[in-house]
Structures are given as C-alpha cells and as structure tokens.
Amino acid sequence: MTLDEVKIGQECSVVDTHADGALGQRLLDMGFVPGTRIKVIRSAPLVDPIEISMKGYFLSLRHAEAKVVEVVLL
C-alpha cells in the first residue's frame, strides 16, 4: 500500500520509499525512513495536496510524492 491510498484519520508506518534522485533525498530528509509513524489529517478539496502528521509536525505532500512512499496500516 502507498501513502496516497491511506484514508483520512488512519495511521500507518513507513516501510520504504521508492524514489530516486532529488525526490528520494528530499523524502529522506523530511523523515520518511522505515518505521516512522504517519497519520493522514486531511485532503484538499481538489485532491492535491494531502496533509499528514509525523514526528510532531505537519506536512503537505502531492499525491505523486505520496505514491512513492510504501506504508503498512497500524
């Protein structure tokens, strides 16, 4: 399952990121490492972006970026 498939209010844990280059490095720098717990807070009315909560802060991601983050539901 990928992060863009997680429903609002659900919690999940990062398994892996499937991105190379600048996007892959950016996701790692933001804390998308295996084991990180994430909660999906809300989704914008026109689909992009989604707001998530992780490691004590809030973050917005486009669906294309969330699609490369593999997660497992908790």
OpenMM code with the backbone's topology and positions (N, CA, C; nanometers):
from openmm import Vec3, app, unit

residues = "MET THR LEU ASP GLU VAL LYS ILE GLY GLN GLU CYS SER VAL VAL ASP THR HIS ALA ASP GLY ALA LEU GLY GLN ARG LEU LEU ASP MET GLY PHE VAL PRO GLY THR ARG ILE LYS VAL ILE ARG SER ALA PRO LEU VAL ASP PRO ILE GLU ILE SER MET LYS GLY TYR PHE LEU SER LEU ARG HIS ALA GLU ALA LYS VAL VAL GLU VAL VAL LEU LEU".split()
positions = [
    Vec3(0.0851, -0.1170, 0.0000),
    Vec3(0.0000, 0.0000, 0.0000),
    Vec3(0.0898, 0.1235, 0.0000),
    Vec3(0.0450, 0.2282, -0.0658),
    Vec3(0.1224, 0.3517, -0.0681),
    Vec3(0.0506, 0.4600, 0.0122),
    Vec3(0.1230, 0.5632, 0.0489),
    Vec3(0.0701, 0.6683, 0.1358),
    Vec3(-0.0501, 0.7392, 0.0741),
    Vec3(-0.0559, 0.7511, -0.0563),
    Vec3(-0.1695, 0.8197, -0.1192),
    Vec3(-0.2987, 0.7392, -0.1097),
    Vec3(-0.2913, 0.6113, -0.0739),
    Vec3(-0.4093, 0.5259, -0.0607),
    Vec3(-0.4661, 0.5234, 0.0820),
    Vec3(-0.3943, 0.5797, 0.1767),
    Vec3(-0.4386, 0.5797, 0.3167),
    Vec3(-0.5524, 0.6798, 0.3331),
    Vec3(-0.6561, 0.6399, 0.4024),
    Vec3(-0.7748, 0.7238, 0.4231),
    Vec3(-0.7512, 0.8254, 0.5347),
    Vec3(-0.8296, 0.9312, 0.5316),
    Vec3(-0.8202, 1.0365, 0.6326),
    Vec3(-0.8472, 0.9775, 0.7708),
    Vec3(-0.7606, 1.0101, 0.8665),
    Vec3(-0.7740, 0.9628, 1.0034),
    Vec3(-0.7001, 0.8333, 1.0327),
    Vec3(-0.6553, 0.7602, 0.9301),
    Vec3(-0.5836, 0.6354, 0.9522),
    Vec3(-0.4366, 0.6623, 0.9829),
    Vec3(-0.3774, 0.5697, 1.0582),
    Vec3(-0.2346, 0.5767, 1.0885),
    Vec3(-0.1635, 0.4640, 1.0172),
    Vec3(-0.0390, 0.4910, 0.9807),
    Vec3(0.0414, 0.3911, 0.9111),
    Vec3(0.1875, 0.4080, 0.9499),
    Vec3(0.2681, 0.3169, 0.9033),
    Vec3(0.4114, 0.3193, 0.9297),
    Vec3(0.4853, 0.3042, 0.7969),
    Vec3(0.5917, 0.3801, 0.7800),
    Vec3(0.6702, 0.3752, 0.6561),
    Vec3(0.7447, 0.2429, 0.6476),
    Vec3(0.7352, 0.1790, 0.5318),
    Vec3(0.8100, 0.0565, 0.5044),
    Vec3(0.9329, 0.0895, 0.4210),
    Vec3(0.9127, 0.1697, 0.3142),
    Vec3(1.0217, 0.2034, 0.2225),
    Vec3(0.9780, 0.3200, 0.1346),
    Vec3(1.0748, 0.3873, 0.0742),
    Vec3(1.0451, 0.4884, -0.0271),
    Vec3(1.1017, 0.4394, -0.1592),
    Vec3(1.0240, 0.4559, -0.2644),
    Vec3(1.0645, 0.4084, -0.3963),
    Vec3(1.0896, 0.5257, -0.4893),
    Vec3(1.1756, 0.6165, -0.4477),
    Vec3(1.2090, 0.7339, -0.5285),
    Vec3(1.3598, 0.7480, -0.5338),
    Vec3(1.4073, 0.7919, -0.6478),
    Vec3(1.5499, 0.8158, -0.6662),
    Vec3(1.5745, 0.9653, -0.6826),
    Vec3(1.6989, 1.0010, -0.6821),
    Vec3(1.7367, 1.1389, -0.7106),
    Vec3(1.6929, 1.2371, -0.6042),
    Vec3(1.6568, 1.3565, -0.6508),
    Vec3(1.6238, 1.4661, -0.5601),
    Vec3(1.4999, 1.4354, -0.4760),
    Vec3(1.3968, 1.3749, -0.5357),
    Vec3(1.2762, 1.3432, -0.4587),
    Vec3(1.3057, 1.2425, -0.3491),
    Vec3(1.3811, 1.1390, -0.3806),
    Vec3(1.4176, 1.0391, -0.2802),
    Vec3(1.4943, 1.1001, -0.1643),
    Vec3(1.5895, 1.1869, -0.1950),
    Vec3(1.6688, 1.2523, -0.0906),
    Vec3(1.5820, 1.3473, -0.0082),
    Vec3(1.4925, 1.4189, -0.0751),
    Vec3(1.4040, 1.5123, -0.0053),
    Vec3(1.3134, 1.4390, 0.0929),
    Vec3(1.2581, 1.3249, 0.0514),
    Vec3(1.1724, 1.2470, 0.1406),
    Vec3(1.2505, 1.1954, 0.2609),
    Vec3(1.3713, 1.1483, 0.2377),
    Vec3(1.4540, 1.1021, 0.3499),
    Vec3(1.4864, 1.2168, 0.4452),
    Vec3(1.5183, 1.3334, 0.3902),
    Vec3(1.5491, 1.4500, 0.4729),
    Vec3(1.4300, 1.4936, 0.5573),
    Vec3(1.3083, 1.4740, 0.5053),
    Vec3(1.1878, 1.5116, 0.5798),
    Vec3(1.1514, 1.4078, 0.6852),
    Vec3(1.2163, 1.2906, 0.6833),
    Vec3(1.1916, 1.1908, 0.7873),
    Vec3(1.1176, 1.0669, 0.7430),
    Vec3(1.1024, 1.0459, 0.6135),
    Vec3(1.0343, 0.9261, 0.5641),
    Vec3(1.1308, 0.8080, 0.5631),
    Vec3(1.1615, 0.7594, 0.6824),
    Vec3(1.2508, 0.6444, 0.6983),
    Vec3(1.1682, 0.5286, 0.7529),
    Vec3(1.2104, 0.4055, 0.7277),
    Vec3(1.1341, 0.2896, 0.7760),
    Vec3(1.1046, 0.2985, 0.9262),
    Vec3(0.9781, 0.2701, 0.9596),
    Vec3(0.9358, 0.2714, 1.0995),
    Vec3(0.8684, 0.3999, 1.1435),
    Vec3(0.8780, 0.5052, 1.0647),
    Vec3(0.8159, 0.6327, 1.1014),
    Vec3(0.6643, 0.6206, 1.0964),
    Vec3(0.5988, 0.6644, 1.2041),
    Vec3(0.4516, 0.6604, 1.2106),
    Vec3(0.3952, 0.7868, 1.1477),
    Vec3(0.2898, 0.7684, 1.0685),
    Vec3(0.2260, 0.8792, 0.9966),
    Vec3(0.0753, 0.8715, 1.0180),
    Vec3(0.0125, 0.9871, 1.0339),
    Vec3(-0.1335, 0.9945, 1.0395),
    Vec3(-0.1788, 1.0909, 0.9303),
    Vec3(-0.2745, 1.0474, 0.8491),
    Vec3(-0.3292, 1.1328, 0.7445),
    Vec3(-0.4344, 1.2224, 0.8091),
    Vec3(-0.4159, 1.3532, 0.7981),
    Vec3(-0.5033, 1.4512, 0.8632),
    Vec3(-0.6185, 1.4920, 0.7721),
    Vec3(-0.5868, 1.5350, 0.6509),
    Vec3(-0.6915, 1.5773, 0.5574),
    Vec3(-0.6397, 1.5811, 0.4156),
    Vec3(-0.7336, 1.5934, 0.3231),
    Vec3(-0.7017, 1.6029, 0.1813),
    Vec3(-0.7686, 1.7279, 0.1269),
    Vec3(-0.7015, 1.7970, 0.0385),
    Vec3(-0.7576, 1.9190, -0.0198),
    Vec3(-0.8812, 1.8852, -0.1044),
    Vec3(-0.9726, 1.9791, -0.1184),
    Vec3(-1.0954, 1.9535, -0.1952),
    Vec3(-1.0695, 1.9104, -0.3398),
    Vec3(-0.9667, 1.9605, -0.3999),
    Vec3(-0.9356, 1.9249, -0.5386),
    Vec3(-0.8247, 1.8202, -0.5459),
    Vec3(-0.8191, 1.7318, -0.4494),
    Vec3(-0.7298, 1.6167, -0.4396),
    Vec3(-0.5916, 1.6518, -0.3861),
    Vec3(-0.5172, 1.7407, -0.4473),
    Vec3(-0.3818, 1.7730, -0.4003),
    Vec3(-0.3842, 1.8986, -0.3168),
    Vec3(-0.3053, 1.9077, -0.2122),
    Vec3(-0.2205, 1.8055, -0.1513),
    Vec3(-0.2938, 1.7317, -0.0392),
    Vec3(-0.2221, 1.6373, 0.0238),
    Vec3(-0.2730, 1.5735, 0.1445),
    Vec3(-0.1887, 1.6237, 0.2615),
    Vec3(-0.2510, 1.6388, 0.3766),
    Vec3(-0.1792, 1.6824, 0.4964),
    Vec3(-0.1597, 1.5625, 0.5874),
    Vec3(-0.0365, 1.5447, 0.6346),
    Vec3(-0.0051, 1.4349, 0.7251),
    Vec3(0.0614, 1.4896, 0.8506),
    Vec3(0.0585, 1.4082, 0.9549),
    Vec3(0.1268, 1.4408, 1.0793),
    Vec3(0.2289, 1.3309, 1.1052),
    Vec3(0.3539, 1.3716, 1.1302),
    Vec3(0.4591, 1.2751, 1.1625),
    Vec3(0.5681, 1.3433, 1.2426),
    Vec3(0.6241, 1.2707, 1.3383),
    Vec3(0.7349, 1.3200, 1.4207),
    Vec3(0.7076, 1.4573, 1.4821),
    Vec3(0.5809, 1.4842, 1.5170),
    Vec3(0.5482, 1.6082, 1.5857),
    Vec3(0.5276, 1.7289, 1.4964),
    Vec3(0.5230, 1.7120, 1.3659),
    Vec3(0.4958, 1.8259, 1.2790),
    Vec3(0.4001, 1.7859, 1.1675),
    Vec3(0.3449, 1.8862, 1.1010),
    Vec3(0.2511, 1.8646, 0.9921),
    Vec3(0.3223, 1.8910, 0.8596),
    Vec3(0.2819, 1.8155, 0.7587),
    Vec3(0.3477, 1.8222, 0.6295),
    Vec3(0.2443, 1.8020, 0.5203),
    Vec3(0.2584, 1.8738, 0.4093),
    Vec3(0.1708, 1.8554, 0.2946),
    Vec3(0.2499, 1.7939, 0.1803),
    Vec3(0.1892, 1.6956, 0.1155),
    Vec3(0.2524, 1.6259, 0.0031),
    Vec3(0.1557, 1.6164, -0.1136),
    Vec3(0.2084, 1.6242, -0.2335),
    Vec3(0.1277, 1.5957, -0.3515),
    Vec3(0.1037, 1.4450, -0.3566),
    Vec3(-0.0034, 1.4050, -0.4237),
    Vec3(-0.0318, 1.2618, -0.4373),
    Vec3(0.0801, 1.1897, -0.5124),
    Vec3(0.1413, 1.2560, -0.6091),
    Vec3(0.2512, 1.1943, -0.6833),
    Vec3(0.3689, 1.1634, -0.5913),
    Vec3(0.3935, 1.2491, -0.4931),
    Vec3(0.5012, 1.2251, -0.3968),
    Vec3(0.4619, 1.1159, -0.2978),
    Vec3(0.3362, 1.1176, -0.2528),
    Vec3(0.2886, 1.0172, -0.1570),
    Vec3(0.2835, 0.8785, -0.2197),
    Vec3(0.2702, 0.8724, -0.3508),
    Vec3(0.2599, 0.7440, -0.4208),
    Vec3(0.3894, 0.6624, -0.4140),
    Vec3(0.5028, 0.7265, -0.3882),
    Vec3(0.6305, 0.6539, -0.3835),
    Vec3(0.6679, 0.6096, -0.2426),
    Vec3(0.5814, 0.6407, -0.1432),
    Vec3(0.6085, 0.6014, -0.0046),
    Vec3(0.5251, 0.4771, 0.0273),
    Vec3(0.5925, 0.3646, 0.0458),
    Vec3(0.5242, 0.2394, 0.0800),
    Vec3(0.5005, 0.2355, 0.2303),
    Vec3(0.3755, 0.2047, 0.2690),
    Vec3(0.3383, 0.2030, 0.4102),
    Vec3(0.2595, 0.0780, 0.4437),
    Vec3(0.2445, 0.0545, 0.5745),
    Vec3(0.1582, -0.0521, 0.6257),
    Vec3(0.0681, 0.0123, 0.7303),
    Vec3(-0.0612, -0.0215, 0.7278),
    Vec3(-0.1553, 0.0345, 0.8240),
    Vec3(-0.1288, -0.0190, 0.9645),
    Vec3(-0.1555, 0.0638, 1.0632),
    Vec3(-0.1379, 0.0236, 1.2040),
    Vec3(-0.2715, -0.0120, 1.2644),
] * unit.nanometer
topology = app.Topology()
chain = topology.addChain("A")
for resn in residues:
    res = topology.addResidue(resn, chain)
    for name in ("N", "CA", "C"):
        topology.addAtom(name, app.Element.getBySymbol(name[0]), res)
